[in-house]
Amino acid sequence: MQATDGDPHEGRRSHSEIEDEEDFELSVEAYQRNQQKRSRIDGSNYRDAEAAKQAFDSDMKNRMESLENAFEPGSICHQEYLAIKNIYESWQLDNRLFTISEESADDIKMEEILTKQEQARVEKAKKDFFVIASLGQNFIKHGRAGKPHLKTVRVDTKTGKLWWDDQSLYLQDVTEIKRGKHTKVFDGVSVNRADPRVCFSIVTPHRTLDLQASSFNEREMWVDGLTRLQLKLQDNTHIDHKNLDSQSQFLTICQQGRNLTKWSLKGVPGTKLIMVNPVSGKIKCGAARLYVQEVDIVPGKTTQVFEQVGEKVSPELCFSLVHAKRSLDLSATSQIERDMWVSGLRKLQASLRTSQNNLKKEAEALLTEDIKKTAADFMSVCTVPTRMSKFTRSSSKHKKMVTVDPQSGVLSWGNGSLNLKHVISLESGKTTKVLQKTAEKVKPELCFSLILPRYTLDLKCQDQKTRDTWVAGLQALKIVLANEVDVLSLPISEELKKQFAGVAINEDDILQVLDTPREFIKHGRTGRPHSRKVTVDRKEATINWATGSNSLKEAYDIVRGKSTKVCQMDRTKCMR
């Protein structure tokens, strides 16, 4: 119905048009409800549901044909009709593909069922998803703890590997891809912060990846693309413990975690979840923390722990991760699983040690006399607390006194600390997201950042000279520590050497100090700090106090300062 120029009713729709459009929208909503019901139908009622669905599709098709010529071409109603028709065709196509994947019959071919137009739409959607997924796309990732944060998610369409930062998973391990907010992680997210229409979750047996897209179309493209890619990969690969040559599958198992039996020093078994970070090589098993690069992987029952176990478990199921100070003794449920862990950990160990050797060679090439002199000059600066401003993710600023221990490479501020060996790089200026959010008053020539794998330490000095001294000094000290050079061998003053070397103490004096009971303030996880008289039994190698004792043989390390969680939780004025 073409409106004339100057017609006051131009753009208005007739009652019949409105009624037809409302009927059509109700039909689409009914179709969507029918699709949701269909997903909940069990196998006994499947044939009846299929017949009802076919009848509804036929009725919907007749309605589409009757409405095709009901609106004037070019009108608003006609444009809305075309948009809804496109959505309906997409739903039809998804339903037909879903039916094909359910039947999964060998004699059914995609080309015999889909029309050329549908095939073109499928190929275009696949092509767009594969390109975008390979390059990576930004999502807001929600976790069990902490604030949601922006992550770039990428997919290797050949292997099915999906990764973000230093974490990854494989589509072959995914049990379900859920639209909306239907996981425990999303249960803790308020509606205002996450719209269910743009959220989806990738579910595996041991974890979920919960993402929030920027739009509904982006969410649908990724859910549809990942589902199609998963169906394609399921025909080719699956996790098989017998396939010991597939290192990528083993790394997937390491990241997800597997339950193994851990044996204690007294020979008592306990089920523990063991996880391995393939990037850093860090092994987590209960409270134990080890690194693959620092252990020997020994199959069988060769340690003292397994000697106490006796015949409780077969040697074919056991293996140990032997460290210089302790051992982690584990047993699997089958010999195949044991061999998988031993073989996979050894391959990971070889690759990490190779990369470490390459980094050492690069560090040796960087170690020059100028670097040694810069590090020596910086040692007199970093040991004196320097006032700096530390910025957080919320752009809040806190005054901190920053120091560095040149011997251990630990940089400390307030209740926090980090080790320079974990720092990837140092950058001057406002280059990180945290500093870019700060006000213009924060000058770039006063700022620098330490880049670590999972976060950044963003600092601002009082003047540019101090900033340049710290950046150059930290870089030089990092190279010196990477080459395992003794800082006392650097060209430093005699006063500094005495300060770091300490005063020579006679061994008899040390033993006399250990034999004499001393009063200490003991800090615990709960309650107030309290005074305790501490003694050392040199024969038993134990440290004793009134209500308990600890064996020095089981101690991993003796650390100076407030570097443990117990000391950091203490709010009293305890000096580092």
N, C-alpha and C positions, 0 to 999 in steps of 0.2 A: 504494500500500500504506500505509494509514493506521495509524500507531502508536498504541497505547493509552497512557493515563496511567500513569506509573510504569514503563513498559517499559524495561528496561536497554538494549535494542537500538534505542532511539529515535534516529533520525537516521542509522542505518547503512543502507547500500545493499546490495542483493542482488548475487550474482555476475553474474546476467544483466544487471542494470542497468549494472554497471561495465563488463562486456564490450561492451554496446551503446554505451555512451558512448565507450569507447576506440576502437571501430570507427569511430564517427562522427568523432572528432577526427582519426583517421588519414585518413579520407576527405577532411576539410577540408584537411589538410596536403597530401594528394595533389593536390587541386584547385589549391591554391596553387602547387605545383611545376609542374603542368601549365600554369598561367597564365604562369609565368616561362619555361618552355620555348617556349610559343607566341610570346612576344615575340622569340625568337631564330630562329624558323623563317624560311627564305628563301621567295621567291615560288614556286619549283619544287615545294616540298612543302606549299604552303599548303592545297590542297584536302584532302589526306590528313589534315593536322592539324585542319582544320575538322570532318571526319567523326569523327575520334577525340574531338574536344572535344564534339561533339553527343552521341556515345554516352556519354561520361562524364557530361555534364549530365543525360541521361536516367536513368542509373544513380543519380546523386546525388539526383535528384528522387524516385525510388522509395524510396531510403533515408530521405529526409526524411519521406515519407508514412508509412512503416512505423514510424518512431521517434516520430511525433507522438503516438500513444496508448500508447507503451510506458512512459511515466513517469506517476506520480500527479500530478495538477494541484496546484500549490502546493509541491511538494517541491523540494529543492535541485537535483536532476537535471533537473527540468522547467524551472526557471529558467535553468539553464545551457544547456539545449537551445534555449530561446527566444532567448537571447543569441547563440548560434552561428548559429541560423537567420537572425537579422537580419543578421549579418555575411555569410552566404552570399548572401542576397538582394541586399545591397549590391554584392558581387562580381559577381553575375549582371547587375545593372543596369549597372555600370561596363563589363563585357564587351560588353553589347549596344550601349551608347553608343559604345564603341571600334570595334565592327564597323561601326556606321553612319558614323562619321567616316572609316573606311578606305574604305568604298564610295563615300561622298560622291556618290551619285547624285541627280540633281535630282528624280526621280519618287518618291523615298522620303520619306515624311513621318513626323516623330517621333510624331504622334498615332496613326498606324496601327499602330505597333509597341509602344509603351509602354502599359501598362495605366494606369487612372486612379490606382491606388495608387502606381505608380512615378512618374507625372507629379507627383503631390502631393509625393513625397519629393524629387524633383529641384527643384521650385519652392521648397520650404522650404530646401534646402541653398543654392540660389542666393541667396535672400533673406537668409539669415543671413550668408553670405560678403560680399555686397555692402554690407550695413550695417556689419559689422566692418571690412572693408577700407577703406571710406570714412572711418570714424572713426580708423582706425589701430590697430595692434597691436604690442606690444613683442616683439622677437626679440633673441637674442644673435647678433651679427654677427661672423663670423670673417674675418680678413684675412691677407694674405701676411706682414705684419710687425706686431708689437705684440700686445697682449693682446686677447682677445675683449671686446667692449663692447656695452652695451645700446643698441638703436636702435629708434625707432618707425617702422614701415613703413606707408605709406598707398598706396592705389590709386585712381586716377580711373577708374571703370568705363566712362565714356563715351569717353575718349581712350586708355585703356590705359596711362596714365603711372603708373609705380611709383617713389616717391621716399622718401628718408630724408635728413635734414639738408639739405645743399645739393647733393646728388647725386641722380640719377634715371636711369631707363631706361624704354624702351617695350616692351610685350609683343609688339609687331609685330616687334621685333628679336631676340626670344628664340628660340634654336634648340632648346632642350630644357630641361625641368624635371625634375631628377633627385632621386629619393628616396635618402636615406642619405648616405654619405660617399664620393663617387666623383670628387672634383676634386682638383687639386694643392693647393689651400688646405687642404682637410680631411685630406690626406695628412700634413700637418705637425702635426695636432692629435691629442693622445693620446686613447685610448679613454675614459679616466676623465673627461676634460673634455667630451667630446661623445658622447652616445649616438646611434648611427646611426639608431635608430628615431624620433628626433624631429628629424633633420637633413634639409635639402633644399637644393638649389642651383638657381639660375636662371642658365642658361648663355646667353651672347651670343657673337658671333664674336670679341670682343676682351677679354672679362672674364667673371667669374662673381660672382654675389651669393650668398654662402654663409651660410645662416641656421640657427639652432637654436631650435626652438619649445619651449614649456613642456610639451607632452604630445603623444602620438601622434595623438589626435583633432584637435588644433589643426593639426598638420602636414598631415594628410590633407585637412582642410577647405581649407587654403590651396592645396595642390597641385592638388586637384580643381577648386577655384574658378578659379585662374589658368589652368588648362588649358582649361576651358570658355570663359572670357572671351577667351582667345587665339584659339580656334577661331571665336568670334563675330566678333572684330575682323579676322581674316584675310580674311574675305569682303568687308570694306568698305575697308580701308586697307592700304597697304604702302609701304615707303620707295621713292620714285622720284626720281631725280636731276632728272628733267625737270620735276617739280612744284616750282617755285621759290617758290611762295606759302606753302608749309607750313613756317613757321618752327619749329614744334615738332619736326618731323622733322630739320631742320638742327641744332637744339640737341642732339638725340640723337646725331647723327653727331659733333658736336664733343666731347661727353663721352666717347664710345667711342674717338675718335681715328681718323684716317685717314693713310695714308702718302702723302706728297707729295715731290716732288723739290726739295731746297733747294740753292741756288747760293751758293758761297762767294765771298769777295772776289777770288779768283784765277780765277773762272769755272769751278770744278770742281763737278760735280753730285754729290749724295748723297741717298739716300732717308732721310727722317726722319718720325717719327710726330708729327703736330701735333694738339694737344688744346686745347680752349678751355673754361674754366669759365664757364657762362652767368650765374652769380651775381656773381662778382667781375670777370669779364672778362679773367682772366689767361690768356695764350697761352703754351703750352709747345711748343717745337720743338727737340729736342736739348737743348743747354745754354742756348739763348736763352730769355729770359723777357721778355714784353712785356704791355701791357694794351691792350685794344681801345679804351678811351677816349682813349689817348694817341697813337694812330697814325692815319695817313692810308692808306686802302685804295685803291690805285691799280692798275687793270688794265693789262696790256700790259708792254712792256719800256721803262721810263722811267728807271731808276736806273743808276748807274755800273756796278754789278755786271752788269746785263744788257747793257751796252755791251761789256763784255769777253767776254761769252758769244758774241756774234756770231750766226751763223745756226744754231747748234746746236739751238735750240728755237724754235717758232713763237710770235709775240706773242699769238695767240689763246689760248694755254695758260698764259700767265704773269700773275702779279699780285704786288704788293709791299705790305708793311706798313711804311710809312715813319715812323720815329721821328725826333725832333730830333737824336739822336746816332748813329743807325744805321738800317739797313733790313733787313727780313727778306724775301728774294726767293725766291719759290716758283713751281713750275709743276705743273699737273695733267695727267692722262692724256687729258682731253678738254675741249672748250670748254664743254660742259654742266656738267661738274664745276667748272671754273674760275668760271663764272657763278654757280653755286650758292654757292660760298665767298664771292665778292665781295658778292652780294646778301644772304646771311645775315649776314655780319659787319657790313655797313652797318646792317642793321635792329637787330642786337644793340647796336651802337655808339650808335644813336639812343636806344634805350630806356634804356641805362645812363647816358648823358649827361643825359637827362631826369630820371632818379631822382637823379643827383648835383646837378642844379640845384635840385630840390625840397628836398634835404637842406641845400643852402647857404642857401636862403631861410629854412628853419626855424632854422638856426644864426644867421643875421643877426637874426632876431626875438629870439633868446635873448641876444644880445650886448648887455649893459647896462653902465652905469658900475660897478655893484656887482660884476659878473662880472670886469671889468677890474681892479678893486681887489683882489678875491680872488686872481686869477691873479698880480698883482704881488707880493702878500704871500707867496704860495706859492713864488715864484722864489727867495727867500732861504732857504727851507726845503729845497726839493727838490735843490738843488745840493750840500748837505752830506749825506754818506752816513748813512742812518738804518738802525739795526739792526731787522730784522723777522724773523718766522718764516714760512717758506714751506712749504705743505703740498702733498703729491703725491697721486696717485690711490690709492696704497697706504696713505694716512694717515700716512706718515712725515713728520717735521718736520726742516727744515734752517734754520740761522741764515744769513741773507743781509744784506748791506749794499746797500740800495736807493737809487738816485739817478735823477734825471730831467734830461735836457737840454731846457730850455724852448724852445730855438730849433728843434730838430728834432722834439721830442715823443717821443724815445726813452727808455723806462724800462728801466733796466739793473739786474741783480742777478747777482753771481757771473759765470758764463760765459753767462748768458742775457740776452735783451733782447726788447722788443716796442715797436711804435709805437702811440701813442695814437690815431692815425687809424683803426687796425684794431679798436679797442675798441668794442663795441656799447653797453655800459652798465656802470655801476659800482653795486654793491649792497653795502649795509652789513649786518653780521650774518652768521649761518651759513645762507645761503640756497642754496648750491650742494651738489651731492652729495658733493664732496670734504670740505667743512667739516662736513656733517651726519654723516659717518662718524667724526669726531674725538671724543675723550673729552669728558665733561661739564666737565672742568677748563678746557677752552678756552672762554672766555666769549664770547658773541656780541657784546658791546659793544666788544670789542677787534679784531674780524675785519672784513675787507672783501674783495671779489672784483672782478676785472676780467673781464668776460664778452667772449670773442672767439668767432668763428664755430665754431671746432673744439675749443676748450679753454678753461679758466678759469685765471686766476692768483689763487691764494688766499693771503692774507697775514694775519698777526696782529701788531698793534703792541704796544708795552709798556704803553701806557695809552690811555684812551679819548680824551683830548685830541689825542694824536698821530694816532689813527685818524680823528677828525673833520676835523682839519686836512688830512690827505692826501686824503680823499674829496672834500671841498669844493674843494681846490686842483686835483686832477686833473680834476674835472668842469669847472671854470672854464678851466683851461688847454686842455682838449679843445675847448671852444667857441671860444676865441681862435684856436687853430691852424686850426680848421675855417673860420674867416672870413679866414684868411691875413693876420692882423694881425701886424705886426712887434713882437716882444716888447720891443724897445728903446723903442718908443713908449708903453709902459705906464708908469704912475706909479711907477717904481722909483728907488732911490737912485743917486747918482752912482757909488758904488763898484761896484754891480752893472753899471751901464752900461759902465764901464771893463773889468770882468771879461769881459763877453760881447762887447763891441766889440773888445777887444784894443788893443794899442798900435799907433798908426799907423806904418807902415813905408814908407819911401821905395821907389819902384819900382827905382831903381838898386841899392839894397841887396839887394832880392829877386833881381835878375839876377846880382849878384855872388855870392850864396849858391849859385845854381844852377850857376854856372860853376866853382865850387870843388869838387873831389872830396871826398866825405864817406864815413866808415866807418859802416856799418849792420850790424845783426844780421839776417840773412835767414832766414826760417822757410819750410820746405817741407812737402809732404805726408808725406815719408819722411825719415829721417835726423835728425841733430841740427842745431839752429840753428848757423849759421856766419857769420863776419865777411866782409863783402864791401865793396869800394870802389865807390861808385855815382857816376856822372856823368850829366849831362843835355846832350843835343845839341839846342840851341834851333832850329837850322835844320831838322833832320830831325824834330824833335818826338819824340825817343825818349829813354828812360831806359835806361842801359847799365850792366852789371857784367861781371865777368871771364868768365863762362860763358854770357851771354845778354843779351837786350835786349827791351824792349816798346815798342810804338808808343803814344804818348799819344793819337793820333787814335782808336784802337780802345778806349780805356778808357771804361767806362760811367760810373764815379763814383770819387771819392777819399773814402774813409771813415776817420774817426778811430776809435781803440779796437780792441778784439778782436772785431770784428763778422763776420769771415769764418770759414769752417770750419777753415782752416789754423791760424789763431790760437787758435781754441777747442780744437783738438786738442792744442795745445802744452801740456805739463805743467810747463814751466819757470815761474819766477816773473817773468813778463813783465807789466809794468804796462799798464793799459788806455790 
